[in-house]
Amino acid sequence: MMFNNLLLRSFSFVTYLAIPLVILINQPVSGQESLLFSDEHLMLLVEELGAQHDGNIDLTILQEEFTQLAANPVKINYASFEELARIRLLSDFQIQSLINYIQKNGPLLSTYELQFVYGFDEELVRLILPFIDLQNTERAIPAELNKKLASGKHQIFMRSIRKFDKESDNSPDEGTDQILGNPTKLYLRYDYRYKRKIRWGFTAEKDAGEEFFKGINKNGFDFYSAHLQLNNFGFVKNLSIGDYHLRFGQGLVLWSGFSYGKTSMPLDVKKRAAGITGYRSTDENRFFRGLATTLTHKNIDLSFFYSGKKIDGNITEYDSTLNKVITVSSLQTSGDHSLAGLASDKDAVVEQVFGSNLTMNFNKLKTGLTFAHTWFDTELNPPDRYYNQFYFRGKQLTHLSGDYQLLINRINLYGEAAYCFGRGWAILNGALFNLSSEFSLAMLYRNFEKEYFSFYGNAFAENSGGRNEEGFYLGTEISPLANWKVSAYFDAYKFPWLRYLVTSPSSGTDYMIKIDYHPSSQIEMYWKIKGESDVTDINEDLPGITDQEAVNRLNIRYHLSYTPGPKLSFRNRIEVARYKTGDFSPDWGYILYQDILFTFRQLPVDIRARYAIFDTDSYNTRIYTYENDVLYSFSIPALYSKGTRSYLLLKYSPGNALSFWLKLSRTRYSKKIPNGFNSVTPGNVLSEIKFQIRYRF
């Protein structure tokens, strides 16, 4: 009843606000930002990345890349290979093919001409259109610094999120910790950008249940972040002050932020190292804070970085006399400080990281050398378990790695080898083959010794952590007929040492087949099958090595997108999940949903809505679904048990300067909310309201 009243009040407020503004402002809306992540390919990518991390992943970087790329499209007629690589939808082959075409035939005169470039087709051209510009001239740039800065763009975001469940009423079950603060999640961000030359800003966030201007957060928000980034000033290719990301090589040593894994784009397994980039996300632990720079001369880039910050740790030994943490059992990464136990672990460890990277470009050969040293002021000492005998214990680690990329005609070779001093090696090598315009192939081999470890490693792997794994991946894309495309991969891997819930060496396989059919510009559909085979202990509570049983997962999906007009789209999906262990009967699950995406022709309003029905036997058959959300926020819920899920997202932009988003969502279960949520309400409904304002000037 409370939520129903709130919904009525919210809709009344929006209507009251919208009517006079609609009357005063009657103009068409581009809706560019809204459409970027409504595209089927990008939506599916985000969904798969979220599923790989159980929905707990910050994809701000990914959305920023595409949003900023749309705001500053690549001038492809004279762009370098590095500039064209900003368009992540293009492979290295396609980039080189485009460069060769322009060098041979001169500048492109029309986007239709792109279809004549080897490796390009109608679908790819449609995908990259928002991110390219055929103009060969740029607007004149002021010479004076103050005029340059004055021509930059500012934007401010304010967002609030409130869930209506037991977590939000501040009355936990008996025996559980008390929520410390207000259940509303708050987000504030300011950002300034002058082209791709200058950027600065700050971010502040308070998670649901965290204290605000009291307790451990007497200064307001629980997390603050700030950055200043300068690009391409003479020999200074990049200078970052404050918070930043590092992404070098293939991610064996340094790759903070999200990382692609196995997705429905099976050829996109080679990482494109961005080097040093500004940090604008809300992950409170996996980033760098300090100073970093890249100096360039001809074909050589030399980067240096230093980072010093406090991170969360699970405290196991504390010296009250010295007021100092002596030992932690693990490093916390959730950033949640809503409970007393979690709050006590905040900023428990001082982390310092310094190092350098040397990258050399020789036409079609690119090589790199990375050095990094990590030091903690507190001993990391996880408890002894059968699976973690080779986990890192101590205070410092040193890494050295070398990476390469070589493009030879239609073959792209790449890889990285890394050594963790005193511990072990990690090796990754891959190859991409563009055998024809209709057939491409990707291969990747990795071997990470059980002793190897990197805190900021984020390489292609089945297991998180990039250790104790050997595997071979094979992916392909085939276009057998016009408007048809087949994407598939197969990955076989093994774990030479024990791992969590598996008390002996083990192995597994993972495969995916996706068939796309695009009969017209109005209709897209695909069929997708994804399966995985693994093992687990039969009885995880028994000490020592126990017998194991096979675990098989299978998901089958049909997805249809229909666009009858430029302002209206429909999406339909049915997905079935199956989970089977040993000789037990399998668990089953399914989901059906209908999406509607609508943009008014003359009113500055976008609408995104969904109604879904789901029914699963257990959490093992949970199904992840991407939802449209407010800008720079992501929702990829895992639906399980039995019930319905619906949401309504409204975007209202009365002008170029001001935008409002309102998202109302509700999950209704057929019975009491299932275990697995942070809180359990006596009822059967979980609801959420999300509101965001952006002001640009």
C-alpha positions in Angstrom: 0.0 0.0 0.0 2.9 2.4 0.8 4.5 1.8 -2.5 1.2 2.2 -4.4 0.6 5.5 -2.7 4.2 6.5 -3.5 3.7 5.5 -7.2 0.6 7.6 -7.4 2.3 10.5 -5.9 5.4 10.1 -8.1 3.3 9.9 -11.3 1.2 12.9 -10.2 4.4 14.8 -9.6 5.9 13.9 -13.0 2.6 14.7 -14.7 2.3 18.0 -12.9 5.9 18.9 -13.8 5.7 17.7 -17.4 2.4 19.3 -18.6 3.5 22.9 -18.5 6.9 22.2 -19.9 5.5 20.2 -22.7 3.2 23.0 -23.6 6.1 25.5 -23.6 8.6 23.3 -25.3 7.5 21.4 -28.4 10.5 20.1 -30.1 11.8 16.8 -31.5 14.4 14.9 -29.4 17.4 13.0 -30.7 17.4 10.4 -28.0 21.0 9.5 -28.9 22.1 8.5 -25.4 19.0 6.5 -24.8 19.4 4.5 -28.0 23.0 3.6 -27.5 22.3 1.0 -24.9 19.0 0.0 -26.5 20.9 -1.5 -29.4 20.6 -5.3 -29.4 24.3 -5.9 -29.6 25.4 -3.6 -26.8 22.5 -4.7 -24.6 23.5 -8.3 -25.0 27.1 -7.5 -24.2 26.2 -5.7 -21.0 23.9 -8.5 -20.0 26.6 -11.1 -20.5 29.2 -9.1 -18.6 26.8 -8.7 -15.7 26.0 -12.4 -15.6 29.7 -13.3 -15.5 30.0 -11.2 -12.3 26.6 -12.2 -10.8 25.3 -8.7 -11.6 27.9 -7.0 -9.4 29.9 -5.1 -11.9 30.5 -1.4 -12.6 30.1 -0.9 -16.4 30.4 2.9 -16.3 33.6 2.8 -18.4 31.9 0.8 -21.1 28.9 3.2 -21.3 31.2 6.2 -21.1 33.2 5.0 -24.1 30.2 4.7 -26.3 28.4 7.8 -25.0 31.5 10.0 -25.4 32.3 8.4 -28.7 28.8 9.4 -29.9 29.4 13.0 -28.6 32.9 13.1 -30.3 32.7 10.8 -33.3 35.8 9.6 -35.0 36.7 11.5 -38.2 37.4 8.3 -40.1 38.8 9.8 -43.3 42.0 10.8 -41.6 42.0 9.0 -38.3 44.9 6.9 -37.2 44.7 3.2 -36.3 44.7 4.2 -32.6 41.8 6.7 -33.2 39.8 4.1 -35.1 40.4 1.6 -32.3 38.2 3.8 -30.1 35.3 2.2 -32.1 35.3 -1.1 -30.1 32.8 -2.6 -32.6 35.6 -2.7 -35.2 38.2 -5.5 -35.2 41.8 -4.8 -36.0 41.3 -6.4 -39.4 38.4 -4.0 -40.2 40.4 -1.0 -39.0 43.3 -1.8 -41.2 41.0 -2.6 -44.1 39.4 0.8 -43.8 42.8 2.5 -43.7 43.9 0.7 -46.8 40.7 1.5 -48.6 41.0 5.2 -47.9 44.7 5.3 -48.9 43.8 3.6 -52.2 40.6 5.3 -53.1 40.7 8.6 -51.2 38.3 10.0 -48.6 34.9 8.4 -48.2 32.2 10.6 -49.7 29.2 8.8 -48.1 28.5 6.3 -45.4 27.0 4.0 -48.0 30.5 3.6 -49.4 31.6 1.8 -46.2 29.8 -1.3 -47.5 32.4 -1.6 -50.2 35.3 -1.8 -47.6 36.5 -5.4 -47.3 35.1 -6.9 -44.1 32.2 -4.4 -43.7 28.6 -5.2 -44.2 25.2 -3.4 -43.8 24.7 -4.4 -40.2 28.2 -3.3 -39.1 27.8 0.1 -40.9 24.5 0.6 -39.1 26.2 -0.2 -35.7 29.0 2.3 -36.1 27.1 5.1 -37.7 26.6 7.0 -34.4 30.3 6.9 -33.8 31.8 8.2 -37.1 32.1 11.5 -39.0 33.0 11.9 -42.6 33.8 15.6 -42.3 37.5 16.4 -42.9 37.6 19.7 -41.1 37.2 20.6 -37.4 35.8 23.7 -35.8 38.5 26.2 -35.2 40.2 25.8 -31.8 40.9 29.0 -29.8 44.6 29.7 -29.2 44.2 31.1 -25.7 43.9 28.7 -22.8 41.1 30.6 -21.1 39.0 30.5 -24.3 39.7 26.8 -24.7 38.5 26.1 -21.2 35.4 28.3 -21.7 34.4 26.3 -24.7 34.4 23.0 -22.7 31.3 21.2 -21.5 30.2 20.8 -17.9 27.7 18.3 -16.6 26.3 17.5 -13.1 24.5 14.3 -12.1 22.4 13.7 -9.0 20.8 10.3 -8.4 18.8 8.7 -5.6 17.7 5.1 -5.3 15.3 3.7 -2.7 14.3 0.1 -2.3 11.2 -0.9 -0.5 11.9 -4.1 1.4 13.1 -5.1 4.8 16.6 -3.7 4.1 15.0 -0.2 3.9 12.9 -0.2 7.0 15.9 -0.5 9.3 14.5 -3.4 11.3 16.5 -6.5 10.7 15.7 -10.0 12.0 16.7 -10.9 15.5 20.4 -11.8 15.6 21.4 -9.9 12.5 23.4 -6.6 12.4 21.6 -3.3 12.5 21.6 -1.2 9.3 23.6 1.9 10.2 22.2 4.6 8.0 19.4 5.7 5.7 18.3 3.1 3.1 18.5 5.6 0.2 21.4 5.3 -2.1 22.8 8.7 -3.2 25.1 9.6 -6.2 26.6 12.9 -7.1 29.0 13.6 -10.0 30.5 16.6 -11.7 32.3 16.3 -15.0 34.1 18.8 -17.3 35.4 17.9 -20.7 37.2 20.0 -23.4 37.2 17.8 -26.5 39.6 14.9 -25.7 42.3 17.2 -24.4 41.2 18.2 -20.9 38.9 16.5 -18.4 38.3 16.8 -14.7 35.6 16.0 -12.2 34.6 14.3 -9.0 32.2 11.6 -7.9 30.5 11.0 -4.5 28.4 8.0 -3.5 26.6 6.7 -0.5 25.3 3.1 -0.7 22.0 2.0 0.8 22.2 1.7 4.5 25.5 3.6 4.9 25.8 6.5 7.3 25.6 10.1 5.9 27.2 13.0 7.8 27.6 10.8 10.9 29.5 7.8 12.3 32.3 6.8 10.0 31.1 9.3 7.3 31.2 12.6 9.2 32.2 14.3 6.0 29.1 13.2 4.1 29.3 10.5 1.5 30.9 7.2 2.1 33.1 7.4 -1.1 34.7 10.3 -2.9 36.7 10.3 -6.1 38.3 13.1 -8.1 40.5 13.3 -11.2 42.3 15.6 -13.7 43.3 14.3 -17.1 45.3 16.1 -19.8 45.8 14.5 -23.2 48.2 15.2 -26.1 50.1 18.3 -24.9 53.3 18.1 -26.9 55.3 15.0 -25.8 52.9 14.5 -22.9 50.4 12.0 -24.2 48.6 11.7 -21.0 48.8 13.2 -17.5 46.4 12.0 -14.8 46.2 13.4 -11.3 43.9 11.9 -8.7 42.1 8.7 -9.5 42.7 6.7 -12.6 42.7 3.3 -14.3 45.6 1.3 -15.7 45.1 -1.1 -18.6 48.3 -2.6 -20.2 49.0 -5.7 -22.3 46.4 -8.5 -22.1 45.6 -7.9 -18.4 48.0 -10.4 -16.7 49.4 -7.7 -14.4 47.5 -4.4 -14.7 43.9 -4.1 -15.9 41.6 -2.2 -13.5 37.9 -1.8 -14.3 35.8 -4.3 -16.3 37.2 -6.7 -18.7 35.6 -8.7 -21.6 35.4 -12.4 -21.2 33.5 -15.0 -23.1 30.6 -13.2 -24.8 28.4 -13.5 -27.9 31.1 -11.7 -29.8 33.5 -14.6 -29.9 36.2 -12.8 -31.8 36.5 -10.0 -29.3 38.9 -11.7 -26.9 42.0 -9.7 -27.6 42.2 -6.7 -25.2 43.0 -3.2 -26.5 45.1 -1.6 -23.9 44.1 1.9 -23.2 47.0 2.7 -20.9 46.1 5.4 -18.4 42.6 6.7 -18.3 40.7 8.8 -15.8 38.5 7.1 -13.2 34.9 8.0 -13.0 33.3 4.9 -11.5 32.1 4.0 -8.0 34.1 0.8 -7.4 35.7 1.9 -4.1 38.8 -0.4 -4.1 39.9 -1.5 -7.6 41.4 1.7 -9.0 44.5 3.8 -8.6 45.0 7.1 -6.8 48.0 9.3 -7.2 49.9 10.4 -10.3 50.4 8.8 -13.7 51.8 10.0 -17.0 52.6 8.8 -20.5 55.4 10.5 -22.4 55.6 9.9 -26.2 58.3 10.4 -28.8 57.9 9.1 -32.3 56.9 5.4 -31.9 57.7 5.1 -28.2 55.4 5.6 -25.3 56.8 5.6 -21.7 54.4 5.5 -18.8 55.1 6.0 -15.1 52.6 5.7 -12.2 52.4 5.9 -8.5 49.3 5.1 -6.4 48.7 5.3 -2.7 45.3 4.8 -1.0 43.4 2.9 1.7 41.3 -0.2 0.8 39.0 -2.4 2.8 40.2 -5.6 4.5 38.7 -8.3 6.7 40.6 -7.6 9.9 41.8 -10.6 11.9 44.4 -9.1 14.2 44.4 -5.5 15.6 46.9 -3.8 17.9 44.9 -1.4 20.1 48.0 0.0 21.6 49.4 1.1 18.3 45.9 1.7 16.8 47.0 -0.4 13.8 45.7 -3.3 11.8 48.3 -6.2 12.0 46.6 -8.9 9.8 43.7 -9.2 7.4 42.4 -12.5 6.0 41.3 -11.0 2.7 40.8 -7.7 0.8 37.1 -6.6 0.6 35.9 -5.3 -2.8 32.1 -4.8 -2.3 32.4 -1.2 -1.0 29.4 -1.8 1.3 29.7 -0.3 4.8 26.0 -0.5 5.8 26.6 -2.9 8.8 28.9 -2.4 11.8 31.0 -5.4 10.8 31.5 -4.1 7.3 32.1 -0.5 8.5 34.9 -1.7 10.8 36.8 -3.1 7.8 36.7 0.2 5.9 40.1 1.6 4.9 41.9 -1.2 7.0 44.9 -1.5 4.6 47.2 1.1 3.1 48.1 0.0 -0.5 50.9 1.5 -2.6 51.6 0.6 -6.2 54.2 2.0 -8.5 55.7 1.0 -11.8 56.1 1.8 -15.5 55.3 0.6 -19.0 57.3 0.9 -22.2 55.3 0.5 -25.4 56.9 0.6 -28.9 55.0 0.7 -32.2 56.7 -0.6 -35.4 54.2 -0.3 -38.1 52.3 -3.6 -37.8 54.2 -4.7 -34.6 53.5 -3.4 -31.2 55.5 -4.5 -28.1 55.2 -3.6 -24.5 57.1 -4.1 -21.2 55.4 -3.6 -17.8 56.8 -3.4 -14.3 54.7 -3.1 -11.2 55.4 -3.3 -7.4 52.6 -3.6 -4.9 53.1 -3.0 -1.1 50.7 -3.2 1.8 51.2 -1.9 5.4 49.3 -4.9 6.7 50.0 -8.6 6.5 47.6 -10.5 4.2 47.1 -14.0 5.7 44.1 -16.0 4.5 43.1 -18.9 6.7 44.6 -22.3 5.6 42.2 -24.2 3.4 42.7 -27.1 1.1 42.1 -24.9 -2.0 44.2 -21.8 -1.0 47.6 -23.3 -0.2 49.2 -21.3 -2.9 47.3 -18.0 -2.3 49.4 -14.9 -1.7 50.5 -14.3 1.9 52.6 -11.4 2.9 52.9 -7.6 2.2 54.4 -7.1 -1.2 54.5 -8.4 -4.8 56.6 -7.5 -7.8 55.6 -8.2 -11.4 57.3 -8.0 -14.8 55.6 -8.7 -18.1 56.1 -8.4 -21.8 53.3 -8.2 -24.4 53.1 -8.1 -28.2 50.7 -7.6 -31.1 51.6 -8.5 -34.7 49.4 -7.9 -37.8 50.4 -9.9 -40.8 48.0 -9.6 -43.7 44.9 -11.4 -42.4 46.5 -12.8 -39.2 46.7 -11.0 -35.9 49.0 -12.5 -33.3 49.1 -11.3 -29.7 50.0 -12.3 -26.2 51.6 -11.5 -22.9 53.9 -13.4 -20.5 54.2 -12.3 -16.9 56.3 -13.3 -13.9 55.4 -12.7 -10.3 58.8 -12.7 -8.5 59.2 -15.6 -6.1 55.9 -17.1 -7.1 55.3 -18.1 -10.7 54.4 -17.4 -14.4 51.3 -16.6 -16.4 51.3 -16.9 -20.2 48.6 -16.0 -22.7 48.8 -16.2 -26.5 46.2 -15.7 -29.1 45.6 -15.4 -32.8 42.8 -13.9 -35.0 42.4 -15.1 -38.6 40.3 -13.2 -41.1 40.1 -16.1 -43.6 37.5 -14.3 -45.7 34.8 -11.7 -45.5 32.4 -14.4 -44.4 34.6 -16.4 -42.1 36.8 -15.4 -39.2 38.4 -17.4 -36.4 39.9 -16.7 -33.0 42.2 -18.9 -30.9 43.5 -18.3 -27.4 45.7 -20.4 -25.1 46.4 -19.5 -21.5 48.4 -21.1 -18.7 48.5 -19.6 -15.3 50.6 -21.4 -12.7 48.9 -22.1 -9.3 51.4 -19.8 -7.5 50.9 -16.8 -9.8 48.8 -13.9 -8.5 48.2 -10.3 -9.4 45.9 -8.0 -7.4 45.0 -6.0 -10.5 45.2 -8.8 -13.1 42.1 -9.2 -15.2 43.1 -11.5 -18.1 40.8 -13.7 -20.2 40.1 -16.7 -17.9 37.4 -19.0 -16.6 38.3 -18.4 -13.0 38.6 -15.0 -11.4 42.0 -14.2 -10.1 44.0 -15.4 -13.1 45.7 -18.3 -11.4 45.7 -22.2 -11.4 44.3 -22.5 -14.9 45.2 -23.8 -18.3 42.8 -23.6 -21.2 42.3 -23.3 -25.0 39.5 -21.2 -26.6 38.3 -21.4 -30.1 35.8 -18.9 -31.5 34.3 -18.1 -34.9 31.9 -15.9 -36.8 30.4 -17.1 -40.1 28.1 -15.3 -42.5 26.8 -18.2 -44.7 23.9 -16.2 -46.3 22.8 -12.6 -46.6 21.2 -11.4 -43.4 22.4 -14.5 -41.5 25.4 -14.7 -39.1 26.5 -17.6 -36.9 28.7 -16.9 -33.8 30.2 -19.7 -31.7 32.9 -20.6 -29.3 34.2 -23.6 -27.4 36.5 -23.3 -24.4 38.2 -26.3 -22.7 40.0 -25.7 -19.4 41.5 -27.4 -16.4 42.6 -26.5 -12.9 45.8 -28.3 -12.0 45.3 -27.6 -8.2 42.3 -27.7 -5.9 39.8 -24.8 -5.8 36.8 -23.7 -3.8 34.3 -26.6 -3.3 36.5 -28.9 -5.5 39.1 -30.9 -3.5 41.0 -32.3 -6.4 42.3 -31.2 -9.8 39.4 -30.7 -12.2 38.4 -29.7 -15.7 35.5 -28.3 -17.6 34.1 -27.1 -20.9 32.0 -24.1 -22.0 30.4 -23.5 -25.4 28.0 -21.0 -27.1 26.2 -21.0 -30.4 24.3 -17.9 -31.5 22.4 -17.5 -34.8 21.4 -14.0 -35.9 18.8 -13.3 -38.6 18.2 -9.8 -39.8 15.6 -10.0 -42.6 15.0 -6.2 -42.7 15.9 -3.0 -41.0 12.8 -3.4 -38.9 13.3 -7.0 -37.6 16.2 -8.6 -35.8 16.1 -12.0 -34.1 18.6 -14.5 -32.7 18.7 -18.0 -31.2 21.3 -18.6 -28.5 22.5 -21.8 -26.8 25.0 -21.7 -24.0 26.2 -24.7 -22.1 28.8 -25.4 -19.4 30.1 -28.6 -17.9 32.1 -28.7 -14.6 32.5 -30.7 -11.4 31.9 -30.0 -7.7 32.3 -32.0 -4.4 29.5 -34.3 -3.5 29.7 -33.4 0.2 31.5 -30.1 0.8 31.3 -30.5 4.6 33.6 -33.6 4.7 37.3 -32.9 5.4 39.9 -33.9 2.9 39.4 -35.1 -0.7 35.9 -36.2 -1.5 34.2 -37.7 -4.5 32.9 -35.4 -7.2 29.9 -35.2 -9.4 29.3 -33.6 -12.8 27.5 -30.2 -13.0 25.9 -29.3 -16.3 24.3 -25.9 -17.1 22.3 -25.1 -20.2 20.5 -22.0 -21.4 18.4 -21.7 -24.6 17.0 -18.4 -25.7 15.0 -16.9 -28.5 15.0 -13.1 -28.8 13.0 -10.9 -31.3 13.3 -7.1 -31.8 10.8 -5.4 -34.0 10.9 -1.7 -35.0 7.8 -0.6 -36.9 8.9 3.0 -36.9 11.8 5.2 -36.0 10.3 6.1 -32.6 8.8 2.7 -31.6 10.4 -0.7 -30.8 9.3 -4.0 -29.3 11.5 -6.7 -27.8 10.4 -10.2 -26.9 12.3 -13.0 -25.3 11.8 -16.5 -24.1 14.7 -18.3 -22.3 14.9 -21.7 -20.7 17.5 -22.8 -18.1 18.5 -26.3 -17.0 20.9 -27.3 -14.2 21.8 -30.9 -13.4 24.2 -32.4 -10.9 25.2 -36.0 -10.9 22.3 -38.4 -11.0 19.8 -36.0 -9.5 16.8 -34.8 -11.4 17.5 -31.5 -13.2 16.3 -28.1 -12.1 14.4 -26.1 -14.7 13.6 -22.4 -15.2 12.2 -20.0 -17.7 11.5 -16.4 -18.3 9.2 -14.6 -20.8 9.3 -10.8 -21.3 7.9 -8.0 -23.4 9.7 -4.7 -23.8 8.3 -1.5 -25.3 10.6 1.4 -26.3 8.9 4.6 -27.4 10.1 8.2 -28.1 7.5 10.9 -28.8 7.9 12.7 -32.1 7.3 16.2 -30.7 7.5 15.7 -27.0 10.9 15.5 -25.2 10.0 12.2 -23.6 11.4 8.6 -23.9 9.6 5.6 -22.5 11.1 2.2 -21.8 8.9 -0.5 -20.2 9.0 -4.3 -19.5 6.7 -7.0 -18.1 8.3 -10.4 -17.4 7.1 -13.7 -16.1 9.6 -16.1 -14.6 9.6 -19.5 -12.8 12.7 -21.4 -11.7 13.1 -24.4 -9.5 16.2 -23.0 -7.7 18.8 -20.3 -7.6 20.9 -22.6 -9.8 18.5 -21.9 -12.7 18.5 -18.1 -12.2 18.3 -16.1 -15.4 20.0 -12.7 -15.9 18.2 -10.0 -17.8 19.5 -6.6 -18.8 17.2 -3.6 -18.1 17.3 -0.2 -19.6 18.3 2.3 -16.8 19.2 5.8 -16.1 22.4 7.1 -17.7 25.5 5.6 -16.1 23.5 3.2 -14.0 23.0 -0.5 -14.7 20.4 -3.1 -13.7 21.0 -6.8 -14.5 18.9 -8.6 -12.0 19.1 -12.4 -11.5 15.5 -13.7 -11.5 14.7 -16.9 -9.7 11.8 -18.6 -7.8 8.4 -17.7 -9.3 6.9 -14.3 -10.0 6.7 -11.3 -12.3 9.1 -8.4 -12.9 8.1 -5.1 -14.4 9.7 -1.6 -14.8 8.9 1.7 -16.3 11.7 4.1 -17.3 10.9 7.7 -18.3 13.4 10.2 -19.6 12.3 13.8 -19.9 14.6 16.3 -21.7 12.9 19.8 -21.9 16.1 21.1 -23.5 19.7 20.4 -24.2 20.7 21.5 -20.7 18.4 19.5 -18.5 17.4 15.9 -18.4 15.3 13.9 -15.9 15.1 10.1 -15.5 12.6 8.2 -13.4 12.6 4.4 -13.1 10.0 2.5 -11.1 10.5 -1.3 -10.8 8.7 -4.1 -9.0 9.3 -7.8 -8.5 6.3 -9.7 -7.2 6.8 -13.3 -6.0 4.1 -16.0 -5.7 5.1 -16.5 -2.1 7.5 -15.1 0.4 10.6 -13.5 -1.1 13.2 -16.3 -1.6 16.5 -16.5 0.4 19.5 -15.0 -1.3 18.6 -11.3 -1.0 20.3 -9.0 1.4 17.1 -8.7 3.3 13.9 -10.8 3.6 10.5 -9.0 3.9 7.4 -10.7 5.3 5.6 -9.9 2.1 6.2 -11.0 -1.5 7.1 -7.7 -3.3 10.4 -6.0 -3.9 10.1 -2.5 -5.3 12.6 0.3 -6.2 12.3 3.9 -7.3 15.3 5.6 -9.0 15.4 9.3 -9.9 18.2 11.1 -11.7 18.8 14.7 -12.9 21.5 15.9 -15.2 22.4 19.5 -15.9 24.8 20.4 -18.8 26.2 23.8 -19.4 
